[in-house]
Amino acid sequence: MPRPRRNLSALAVATLLAIGGVSATPALAVAAPEVYLPPFTKVALSGYDPVSYFAAGGPTKGDARYATTLKGVEYRFASAENLARFRANPNAYLPQYGGYCAWAVAGGYTAKGDPLAWKIVGGKLYLNYDQNVQKRWAKDIPGNIAKGDRNWPQVLK
């Protein structure tokens, strides 16, 4: 009686592993990029102006006419004035944790940050995955920021 094919397949795999023809080592995981970008774009904050969170009191869509690139990522601004403010001191306006969800980073992992789920704390911009996650993050903002600061940027690995 012939052997079932699955036994031959298992034997073939075992043989290849034994002679080194196939690696049993899992593929290396790819690190997350330093800045969260929506799929298929190099535009941070889904095109929202990072200065507007501080100057306009909330997110305003940027305009491609007023854009700059920092570390390979494009940032857009609502006005030439906001672009100039950003260029003078980008670190003052960049979202913390590269725009990833602050709740996720506090938990030791990464998730997208939603530019409409935001909060400025201590002069710094924090994004969350959505409004519901932001409510959980807001229950202990100082504790979550402390955890996020400890986890960043190692969570990208």
C-alpha positions in Angstrom: 0.0 0.0 0.0 1.5 3.4 -1.0 2.2 5.9 1.8 0.1 9.0 1.9 1.6 12.1 0.3 1.6 14.1 3.5 4.1 11.6 5.0 6.4 12.1 2.0 6.1 15.8 2.3 6.9 15.7 6.0 9.9 13.4 5.2 11.1 15.8 2.5 10.9 18.8 4.8 12.7 16.9 7.6 15.4 15.9 5.2 15.9 19.5 3.9 16.1 20.8 7.4 18.6 18.1 8.4 20.9 18.9 5.4 20.5 22.6 5.7 18.5 23.1 2.6 15.8 25.1 4.4 16.2 27.5 7.2 14.2 26.8 10.3 14.9 30.4 11.6 12.0 32.7 11.3 12.4 35.7 9.0 13.6 38.9 10.8 10.8 41.3 11.7 11.0 44.6 10.0 11.2 47.6 12.4 8.4 50.2 12.3 9.4 53.5 10.7 10.4 56.3 13.0 7.4 58.4 12.0 3.9 56.9 11.5 2.7 57.3 8.0 -0.7 56.3 6.6 -0.4 53.5 4.0 1.0 54.5 0.5 2.1 58.1 1.5 5.1 59.9 2.8 2.9 62.7 4.2 2.8 62.9 8.0 -0.3 63.6 10.1 -2.5 62.7 7.1 -1.6 66.2 5.7 -2.6 68.2 8.8 -0.5 71.2 9.7 1.6 70.3 12.9 1.8 74.0 13.8 -2.0 74.4 13.7 -2.4 72.3 16.8 -0.6 75.0 18.8 -1.4 78.2 16.8 -5.0 77.6 15.7 -6.1 75.5 18.7 -6.7 72.5 16.6 -5.8 70.6 13.5 -6.1 72.4 10.2 -5.4 70.7 6.9 -2.1 71.7 5.3 -1.6 72.7 1.7 1.0 71.1 -0.6 2.1 74.6 -1.6 3.5 75.0 1.9 5.4 71.8 2.5 8.8 70.7 3.8 10.5 67.4 4.1 12.2 66.2 7.3 14.0 62.9 7.4 12.2 61.8 4.3 8.8 62.7 5.6 6.7 65.5 4.2 4.9 67.9 6.5 2.2 70.3 5.1 1.2 73.6 6.5 -1.9 75.9 6.2 0.2 79.0 5.6 3.7 80.2 4.7 3.9 81.6 8.3 3.3 78.1 9.8 5.9 76.6 7.5 8.4 79.2 8.7 7.6 78.6 12.3 8.1 74.8 11.8 11.4 75.3 9.9 12.7 77.5 12.8 12.1 74.8 15.4 10.6 71.5 14.1 10.9 69.7 17.4 8.5 72.2 19.0 5.7 71.0 16.7 6.4 67.3 15.9 4.1 64.9 17.5 5.6 62.7 20.3 6.5 59.1 19.5 6.6 59.9 15.8 2.9 60.3 15.6 2.1 56.8 16.8 -0.7 56.3 19.3 0.6 57.4 22.7 -1.6 54.8 24.5 0.0 52.0 22.4 3.6 53.3 23.0 2.8 53.4 26.7 1.8 49.8 26.4 5.0 48.8 24.6 3.8 48.5 21.0 2.9 50.7 18.1 -0.4 51.6 16.5 -1.5 54.4 14.1 -2.0 57.8 15.5 -5.2 59.7 14.4 -4.5 63.4 13.9 -8.0 64.1 15.1 -7.5 62.3 18.4 -4.9 64.7 19.9 -4.0 66.5 23.0 -1.2 69.0 23.9 0.4 68.2 27.3 3.3 70.2 28.6 3.7 71.9 25.3 3.9 68.6 23.4 1.5 67.1 20.9 0.3 63.5 21.5 -1.9 61.5 19.2 -4.0 58.4 20.0 -5.5 55.7 17.8 -9.0 57.2 18.1 -11.3 59.1 20.5 -12.1 55.9 22.6 -8.5 55.1 23.1 -7.8 58.7 23.9 -10.3 58.5 26.8 -8.4 55.5 28.3 -5.1 57.3 27.8 -6.5 60.4 29.5 -7.3 58.5 32.7 -3.6 58.7 33.6 -1.8 61.1 31.3 1.3 61.6 33.4 1.7 57.9 34.0 1.1 57.0 30.3 3.6 59.7 29.2 6.2 58.3 31.6 5.6 54.8 30.3 5.7 56.0 26.7 8.9 57.9 27.2 10.5 54.8 28.7 9.3 52.7 25.8 10.3 55.1 23.0 12.0 54.4 20.6 12.6 50.8 21.5 9.0 49.9 20.5 9.9 50.4 16.9 12.1 47.3 16.9 
